[in-house]
Amino acid sequence: MSNLAGAYLAMGDLGQAIPLYERTLADSERVLGADHPDTLLSRNNLAGAYAQAGRIDDAITLLEQLVTDFERVLGPEHPHTLSARHNLALWREKAGDTAVHQPTD
């Protein structure tokens, strides 16, 4: 189902893509569990679709939890963790969060 959702997303048909991504996430959580890497990737895909649909707050909410979960499950330096952290910063910036540009100590 995720591949079909991705095809709809690539065609710009968010009305078809988002429900498929939501169903894929729900099925992954039910079958694999909330912490399975495939489930986490499903959440990442859904967040991306939400963001493309203009549902930035929904995307950011998913990505905030996703970064925390990837760090806990795969570690802070895993490529999936780094990618999710990047996506979160990107969408926060697009939402007008200037704090993402400030260096941290």
C-alpha positions as CSV (number, residue, x, y, z in Angstrom):
1,M,0.0,0.0,0.0
2,S,2.9,2.4,0.7
3,N,4.1,2.1,-2.8
4,L,0.7,2.9,-4.2
5,A,0.5,5.9,-1.8
6,G,3.9,7.0,-3.0
7,A,2.7,6.8,-6.6
8,Y,-0.3,8.9,-5.9
9,L,1.9,11.4,-4.0
10,A,4.2,11.6,-7.0
11,M,1.2,12.4,-9.2
12,G,0.1,15.1,-6.8
13,D,-3.0,13.2,-5.8
14,L,-2.8,13.8,-2.1
15,G,-6.5,12.9,-1.6
16,Q,-5.6,9.3,-2.5
17,A,-2.1,9.3,-1.0
18,I,-2.9,10.4,2.5
19,P,-5.6,7.9,3.4
20,L,-3.3,5.1,2.1
21,Y,-0.4,6.3,4.1
22,E,-2.7,6.6,7.2
23,R,-3.9,3.0,6.6
24,T,-0.4,1.8,6.1
25,L,0.7,3.4,9.4
26,A,-2.2,1.9,11.3
27,D,-1.6,-1.5,9.8
28,S,2.1,-1.3,10.6
29,E,1.4,-0.3,14.2
30,R,-1.0,-3.2,14.6
31,V,1.1,-5.9,13.0
32,L,4.7,-4.8,13.6
33,G,4.3,-2.6,16.7
34,A,4.9,1.1,17.2
35,D,8.7,0.9,17.5
36,H,9.4,-1.3,14.4
37,P,11.6,0.6,11.9
38,D,9.1,0.0,9.1
39,T,6.4,1.5,11.2
40,L,8.6,4.5,11.9
41,L,9.3,4.9,8.2
42,S,5.5,4.8,7.6
43,R,5.1,7.6,10.0
44,N,7.8,9.6,8.2
45,N,6.0,9.0,4.8
46,L,2.7,10.2,6.3
47,A,4.4,13.3,7.7
48,G,5.8,14.1,4.3
49,A,2.4,13.8,2.7
50,Y,0.8,15.9,5.4
51,A,3.4,18.6,4.8
52,Q,2.9,18.6,1.0
53,A,-0.8,18.9,1.6
54,G,-0.2,22.0,3.7
55,R,-0.9,20.3,7.0
56,I,2.4,21.5,8.4
57,D,1.3,21.4,12.0
58,D,0.3,17.7,11.6
59,A,3.6,17.0,9.9
60,I,5.7,18.7,12.6
61,T,3.8,16.9,15.3
62,L,4.5,13.5,13.7
63,L,8.1,14.4,13.0
64,E,8.8,15.6,16.6
65,Q,7.7,12.2,17.9
66,L,9.4,10.4,15.1
67,V,12.8,12.0,15.8
68,T,12.5,10.9,19.5
69,D,11.5,7.4,18.5
70,F,14.2,7.0,15.9
71,E,16.8,8.2,18.4
72,R,15.6,5.7,21.0
73,V,15.2,2.7,18.6
74,L,18.0,3.2,16.1
75,G,20.3,5.7,17.7
76,P,21.0,9.4,17.3
77,E,23.4,8.9,14.3
78,H,21.4,6.5,12.3
79,P,20.6,7.7,8.8
80,H,16.8,7.5,9.4
81,T,17.2,9.6,12.6
82,L,19.3,12.2,10.7
83,S,16.8,12.3,7.9
84,A,13.8,12.7,10.2
85,R,15.7,15.5,12.1
86,H,16.4,17.2,8.8
87,N,12.7,17.0,7.7
88,L,11.6,18.4,11.1
89,A,14.0,21.4,10.7
90,L,12.8,21.9,7.2
91,W,9.1,22.0,8.0
92,R,9.7,24.1,11.1
93,E,11.5,26.6,9.0
94,K,8.7,26.6,6.4
95,A,6.2,27.2,9.2
96,G,8.2,30.3,10.3
97,D,10.1,28.8,13.2
98,T,13.3,30.9,13.2
99,A,14.7,29.0,16.2
100,V,15.9,26.3,13.8
101,H,18.6,28.8,12.6
102,Q,20.0,29.5,16.0
103,P,23.1,27.5,17.0
104,T,22.8,25.5,20.2
105,D,25.6,25.0,22.7
